[in-house]
Amino acid sequence: MSVTTTPQNMTSSSEVLETLRHKKMDNELRWTSDGFTAGRGKNYQPDELEVIKTFRFEGESDPSYSEILYVIRANDGLIGYSLDAYGAESSHENEEGYDNFIRQIPHTGHDQQLLFEL
């Protein structure tokens, strides 16, 4: 996987996930019909979350395989991620529901300035 847009030199989603693990920010936020959950008995709605960083990756050998890793902060301080493989390798059973949910989460303006450093 090669990076198409990221301010740092991490070249794969596994490198980003490893960095998050070292910083204890590796809570996977999974989408359900009730919102995002980190497996702690709480469901988060879009207005309780903000995307603080986005990494995009495209497959070198198969350009149709792409993924986006969203680093997300919840209003209770939890920081985690959601990994969205799209194209032929979609990772969500109800991709339309996930897409609609993620679009509702506000972004902090990370494209204009570096507000969060891994």
N, CA, C and O of each residue as an XYZ file, in Angstrom:
472
protein
N       0.845     -1.168      0.000
C       0.000      0.000      0.000
C       0.899      1.243      0.000
O       1.890      1.291      0.729
N       0.568      2.207     -0.784
C       1.326      3.450     -0.797
C       0.430      4.601     -0.367
O      -0.785      4.562     -0.563
N       1.022      5.598      0.203
C       0.272      6.737      0.703
C      -0.040      7.693     -0.439
O       0.826      8.001     -1.257
N      -1.290      8.162     -0.487
C      -1.622      9.174     -1.477
C      -1.753     10.551     -0.832
O      -1.417     11.557     -1.457
N      -2.236     10.612      0.407
C      -2.270     11.892      1.101
C      -2.031     11.670      2.587
O      -2.865     11.078      3.272
N      -0.929     12.128      3.068
C      -0.621     12.120      4.492
C       0.563     13.047      4.720
O       1.508     13.041      3.931
N       0.529     13.836      5.776
C       1.624     14.758      6.021
C       2.871     14.085      6.561
O       3.917     14.725      6.670
N       2.784     12.803      6.904
C       3.939     12.115      7.437
C       4.387     11.022      6.498
O       3.730     10.771      5.487
N       5.470     10.376      6.800
C       6.041      9.377      5.913
C       5.605      7.953      6.229
O       6.346      7.012      5.947
N       4.437      7.772      6.800
C       3.930      6.434      7.050
C       3.350      5.926      5.749
O       2.524      6.592      5.125
N       3.783      4.745      5.337
C       3.412      4.264      4.012
C       2.337      3.194      4.021
O       1.919      2.749      2.951
N       1.876      2.765      5.179
C       0.831      1.751      5.217
C      -0.085      1.983      6.414
O       0.281      2.633      7.394
N      -1.282      1.431      6.298
C      -2.214      1.548      7.414
C      -1.676      0.814      8.636
O      -1.931      1.235      9.764
N      -0.939     -0.272      8.435
C      -0.389     -0.994      9.584
C       0.628     -0.141     10.347
O       0.731     -0.257     11.569
N       1.381      0.714      9.646
C       2.311      1.621     10.333
C       1.549      2.649     11.169
O       1.946      2.952     12.294
N       0.464      3.182     10.627
C      -0.343      4.143     11.379
C      -0.963      3.455     12.592
O      -0.950      4.008     13.691
N      -1.505      2.255     12.399
C      -2.118      1.518     13.511
C      -1.098      1.191     14.588
O      -1.420      1.242     15.775
N       0.126      0.858     14.198
C       1.177      0.575     15.179
C       1.527      1.835     15.975
O       1.746      1.764     17.184
N       1.581      2.975     15.305
C       1.839      4.247     15.994
C       0.716      4.547     16.980
O       0.972      4.964     18.109
N      -0.520      4.336     16.557
C      -1.655      4.547     17.460
C      -1.584      3.602     18.654
O      -1.892      4.004     19.776
N      -1.185      2.358     18.430
C      -1.070      1.384     19.521
C      -0.046      1.844     20.543
O      -0.295      1.766     21.746
N       1.105      2.325     20.081
C       2.142      2.805     21.006
C       1.669      3.990     21.825
O       2.108      4.172     22.960
N       0.786      4.792     21.269
C       0.274      5.968     21.978
C      -1.022      5.669     22.728
O      -1.661      6.572     23.268
N      -1.403      4.382     22.756
C      -2.616      3.932     23.436
C      -3.871      4.631     22.894
O      -4.784      4.981     23.642
N      -3.884      4.818     21.582
C      -5.019      5.422     20.888
C      -5.585      4.447     19.862
O      -6.151      4.857     18.849
N      -5.429      3.165     20.131
C      -5.796      2.153     19.143
C      -7.175      1.538     19.405
O      -7.378      0.347     19.169
N      -8.100      2.328     19.881
C      -9.468      1.867     20.086
C     -10.172      1.821     18.736
O     -10.364      2.852     18.091
N     -10.553      0.627     18.316
C     -11.240      0.525     17.029
C     -12.702      0.919     17.202
O     -13.423      0.343     18.015
N     -13.118      1.895     16.437
C     -14.509      2.331     16.444
C     -15.230      1.582     15.326
O     -14.959      1.790     14.143
N     -16.140      0.719     15.720
C     -16.881     -0.092     14.746
C     -18.268      0.497     14.553
O     -18.935      0.900     15.506
N     -18.681      0.536     13.299
C     -19.993      1.084     12.979
C     -21.062      0.017     13.155
O     -20.917     -1.117     12.699
N     -22.138      0.407     13.825
C     -23.338     -0.419     13.932
C     -24.514      0.481     13.587
O     -24.343      1.687     13.411
N     -25.688     -0.087     13.490
C     -26.872      0.735     13.197
C     -27.183      1.697     14.347
O     -27.969      2.629     14.175
N     -26.572      1.479     15.518
C     -26.760      2.373     16.670
C     -25.661      3.421     16.791
O     -25.677      4.208     17.737
N     -24.709      3.456     15.865
C     -23.604      4.411     15.907
C     -22.273      3.692     15.997
O     -22.204      2.474     15.830
N     -21.206      4.454     16.263
C     -19.884      3.854     16.456
C     -19.786      3.325     17.876
O     -20.286      3.950     18.811
N     -19.154      2.196     18.039
C     -18.907      1.635     19.353
C     -17.441      1.216     19.438
O     -16.842      0.783     18.453
N     -16.884      1.354     20.629
C     -15.510      0.906     20.871
C     -15.534     -0.339     21.752
O     -14.516     -0.707     22.337
N     -16.702     -0.991     21.848
C     -16.823     -2.211     22.628
C     -16.841     -1.985     24.122
O     -16.515     -2.892     24.888
N     -17.212     -0.806     24.547
C     -17.233     -0.488     25.987
C     -18.646     -0.188     26.474
O     -18.835      0.452     27.509
N     -19.637     -0.659     25.715
C     -21.018     -0.467     26.123
C     -21.595      0.890     25.781
O     -22.721      1.192     26.176
N     -20.862      1.711     25.062
C     -21.348      3.038     24.689
C     -21.349      3.142     23.170
O     -20.418      2.698     22.498
N     -22.409      3.737     22.648
C     -22.491      4.037     21.220
C     -22.364      5.539     21.048
O     -22.983      6.313     21.778
N     -21.563      5.942     20.084
C     -21.323      7.353     19.805
C     -22.089      7.768     18.554
O     -22.151      7.028     17.572
N     -22.659      8.942     18.608
C     -23.340      9.544     17.469
C     -22.391     10.564     16.833
O     -21.438     10.999     17.479
N     -22.640     10.954     15.570
C     -21.721     11.879     14.889
C     -21.449     13.171     15.654
O     -20.332     13.686     15.604
N     -22.446     13.704     16.362
C     -22.227     14.963     17.082
C     -21.394     14.784     18.350
O     -21.062     15.768     19.010
N     -21.053     13.540     18.699
C     -20.193     13.259     19.851
C     -18.755     12.961     19.418
O     -17.906     12.633     20.247
N     -18.493     13.076     18.118
C     -17.204     12.689     17.554
C     -16.644     13.796     16.686
O     -17.375     14.677     16.234
N     -15.329     13.743     16.454
C     -14.704     14.590     15.444
C     -13.533     13.834     14.824
O     -12.768     13.162     15.516
N     -13.413     13.958     13.523
C     -12.284     13.363     12.812
C     -11.113     14.319     12.975
O     -11.199     15.480     12.574
N     -10.016     13.840     13.564
C      -8.873     14.715     13.812
C      -7.721     14.461     12.850
O      -6.774     15.246     12.794
N      -7.795     13.373     12.095
C      -6.765     13.103     11.088
C      -7.296     12.042     10.139
O      -8.034     11.143     10.542
N      -6.914     12.156      8.884
C      -7.330     11.193      7.865
C      -6.107     10.755      7.074
O      -5.308     11.583      6.637
N      -5.968      9.448      6.895
C      -4.906      8.879      6.072
C      -5.564      8.117      4.937
O      -6.492      7.343      5.168
N      -5.095      8.326      3.712
C      -5.621      7.617      2.546
C      -4.505      6.759      1.954
O      -3.361      7.192      1.817
N      -4.878      5.531      1.608
C      -3.926      4.583      1.041
C      -4.522      3.957     -0.204
O      -5.727      3.715     -0.265
N      -3.677      3.693     -1.208
C      -4.093      2.992     -2.420
C      -3.139      1.844     -2.665
O      -1.940      1.954     -2.410
N      -3.679      0.741     -3.161
C      -2.864     -0.443     -3.436
C      -1.930     -0.211     -4.602
O      -2.345      0.298     -5.643
N      -0.672     -0.580     -4.436
C       0.303     -0.442     -5.521
C       0.024     -1.425     -6.648
O       0.094     -1.063     -7.823
N      -0.292     -2.667     -6.293
C      -0.516     -3.680     -7.323
C      -1.955     -3.699     -7.823
O      -2.223     -4.206     -8.912
N      -2.889     -3.151     -7.039
C      -4.294     -3.133     -7.441
C      -4.891     -1.784     -7.057
O      -5.330     -1.599     -5.922
N      -4.910     -0.843     -7.997
C      -5.417      0.500     -7.688
C      -6.885      0.531     -7.267
O      -7.343      1.524     -6.702
N      -7.630     -0.551     -7.536
C      -9.035     -0.564     -7.128
C      -9.174     -0.818     -5.627
O     -10.246     -0.606     -5.060
N      -8.094     -1.272     -4.982
C      -8.130     -1.474     -3.540
C      -7.621     -0.214     -2.864
O      -6.472      0.186     -3.053
N      -8.470      0.395     -2.091
C      -8.109      1.617     -1.388
C      -8.687      1.565      0.014
O      -9.664      0.860      0.269
N      -8.073      2.321      0.925
C      -8.624      2.418      2.272
C      -8.340      3.786      2.857
O      -7.376      4.461      2.497
N      -9.218      4.168      3.774
C      -9.070      5.415      4.515
C      -9.067      5.059      5.986
O      -9.918      4.302      6.452
N      -8.115      5.601      6.711
C      -8.062      5.428      8.149
C      -8.382      6.772      8.775
O      -7.660      7.749      8.577
N      -9.465      6.816      9.528
C      -9.880      8.029     10.226
C      -9.435      7.929     11.673
O      -9.744      6.940     12.337
N      -8.721      8.921     12.182
C      -8.420      9.013     13.609
C      -9.508      9.923     14.184
O      -9.702     11.049     13.725
N     -10.209      9.414     15.193
C     -11.429     10.063     15.690
C     -11.324     10.281     17.193
O     -10.865      9.411     17.933
N     -11.755     11.456     17.626
C     -11.813     11.776     19.060
C     -13.280     11.890     19.458
O     -14.069     12.551     18.784
N     -13.634     11.235     20.564
C     -14.990     11.319     21.112
C     -15.037     12.432     22.147
O     -14.008     12.835     22.689
N     -16.237     12.923     22.417
C     -16.388     14.019     23.372
C     -16.055     13.612     24.807
O     -15.937     14.479     25.673
N     -15.899     12.305     25.083
C     -15.498     11.865     26.423
C     -13.990     11.615     26.524
O     -13.513     11.083     27.527
N     -13.231     12.003     25.472
C     -11.781     11.889     25.488
C     -11.227     10.654     24.811
O     -10.023     10.590     24.563
N     -12.049      9.681     24.505
C     -11.585      8.484     23.822
C     -11.052      8.852     22.441
O     -11.701      9.592     21.703
N      -9.882      8.343     22.090
C      -9.327      8.520     20.753
C      -9.161      7.137     20.148
O      -8.604      6.230     20.765
N      -9.650      7.000     18.942
C      -9.579      5.721     18.265
C      -9.539      5.911     16.767
O      -9.194      6.984     16.270
N      -9.893      4.866     16.056
C      -9.816      4.923     14.604
C     -10.947      4.118     13.984
O     -11.538      3.244     14.618
N     -11.225      4.432     12.749
C     -12.101      3.626     11.911
C     -11.379      3.432     10.591
O     -10.918      4.397      9.981
N     -11.283      2.205     10.157
C     -10.613      1.875      8.912
C     -11.669      1.485      7.895
O     -12.457      0.567      8.122
N     -11.679      2.186      6.777
C     -12.673      1.954      5.741
C     -11.979      1.505      4.464
O     -11.412      2.321      3.737
N     -12.025      0.200      4.193
C     -11.548     -0.303      2.903
C     -12.698     -0.147      1.933
O     -13.823     -0.546      2.234
N     -12.432      0.424      0.780
C     -13.512      0.634     -0.171
C     -13.101      0.141     -1.545
O     -11.970     -0.300     -1.751
N     -14.010      0.218     -2.458
C     -13.785     -0.372     -3.770
C     -14.205     -1.828     -3.710
O     -15.189     -2.164     -3.053
N     -13.482     -2.681     -4.378
C     -13.812     -4.105     -4.422
C     -13.661     -4.776     -3.058
O     -14.221     -5.849     -2.831
N     -12.917     -4.160     -2.157
C     -12.624     -4.759     -0.857
C     -13.386     -4.097      0.291
O     -12.858     -4.015      1.400
N     -14.605     -3.626      0.057
C     -15.385     -2.937      1.081
C     -15.400     -3.737      2.379
O     -15.544     -4.959      2.362
N     -15.252     -3.044      3.494
C     -15.156     -3.718      4.785
C     -16.407     -3.576      5.641
O     -16.392     -3.970      6.807
N     -17.480     -3.030      5.102
C     -18.699     -2.828      5.883
C     -19.866     -3.510      5.198
O     -20.053     -3.381      3.989
N     -20.663     -4.249      5.994
C     -21.811     -4.944      5.427
C     -22.800     -3.969      4.809
O     -23.337     -4.230      3.733
N     -23.043     -2.866      5.467
C     -23.968     -1.851      4.961
C     -23.142     -0.605      4.656
O     -23.153      0.360      5.421
N     -22.430     -0.633      3.538
C     -21.503      0.455      3.192
C     -22.207      1.803      3.130
O     -21.642      2.811      3.552
N     -23.428      1.836      2.611
C     -24.160      3.102      2.516
C     -24.423      3.696      3.899
O     -24.301      4.907      4.081
N     -24.780      2.867      4.868
C     -25.020      3.341      6.228
C     -23.755      3.890      6.858
O     -23.789      4.933      7.511
N     -22.633      3.196      6.669
C     -21.350      3.664      7.190
C     -20.976      4.996      6.541
O     -20.621      5.952      7.231
N     -21.059      5.053      5.223
C     -20.700      6.284      4.502
C     -21.518      7.471      4.976
O     -20.974      8.553      5.199
N     -22.815      7.280      5.131
C     -23.672      8.368      5.594
C     -23.297      8.793      7.013
O     -23.306      9.984      7.325
N     -22.968      7.831      7.871
C     -22.592      8.136      9.256
C     -21.286      8.917      9.298
O     -21.211      9.956      9.954
N     -20.257      8.434      8.607
C     -18.932      9.069      8.671
C     -18.978     10.486      8.107
O     -18.248     11.359      8.576
N     -19.823     10.727      7.112
C     -19.948     12.070      6.530
C     -20.539     13.077      7.512
O     -20.324     14.281      7.371
N     -21.272     12.597      8.492
C     -21.889     13.487      9.475
C     -20.937     13.897     10.597
O     -21.228     14.832     11.343
N     -19.814     13.212     10.722
C     -18.854     13.530     11.782
C     -18.059     14.757     11.366
O     -17.473     14.768     10.284
N     -18.025     15.795     12.204
C     -17.248     16.994     11.838
C     -15.752     16.710     11.772
O     -15.224     15.879     12.511
N     -15.088     17.419     10.875
C     -13.629     17.353     10.741
C     -13.050     18.616     11.354
O     -13.651     19.686     11.253
N     -11.890     18.504     11.988
C     -11.312     19.648     12.703
C     -10.535     20.595     11.811
O      -9.965     21.562     12.317
N     -10.486     20.367     10.531
C      -9.710     21.241      9.654
C      -8.284     20.771      9.521
O      -7.383     21.572      9.274
N      -8.066     19.470      9.682
C      -6.710     18.919      9.649
C      -6.024     19.114      8.310
O      -4.800     19.001      8.235
N      -6.764     19.401      7.255
C      -6.122     19.633      5.965
C      -5.441     20.998      5.918
O      -4.475     21.184      5.178
N      -5.937     21.953      6.704
C      -5.361     23.292      6.697
C      -4.151     23.421      7.618
O      -3.233     24.193      7.340
N      -4.152     22.671      8.705
C      -3.049     22.767      9.652
C      -2.916     21.452     10.408
O      -3.866     20.670     10.460
N      -1.780     21.205     10.977
C      -1.538     19.997     11.715
C      -2.005     20.227     13.158
O      -1.296     20.837     13.959
N      -3.211     19.729     13.478
C      -3.754     19.910     14.812
C      -3.459     18.721     15.714
O      -3.597     18.811     16.933
N      -3.057     17.618     15.117
C      -2.852     16.395     15.852
C      -1.639     15.708     15.260
O      -1.573     15.500     14.049
N      -0.697     15.360     16.082
C       0.522     14.729     15.571
C       0.647     13.333     16.125
O       0.549     13.126     17.334
N       0.862     12.370     15.244
C       1.031     10.978     15.681
C       2.449     10.728     16.109
O       2.786      9.613     16.510
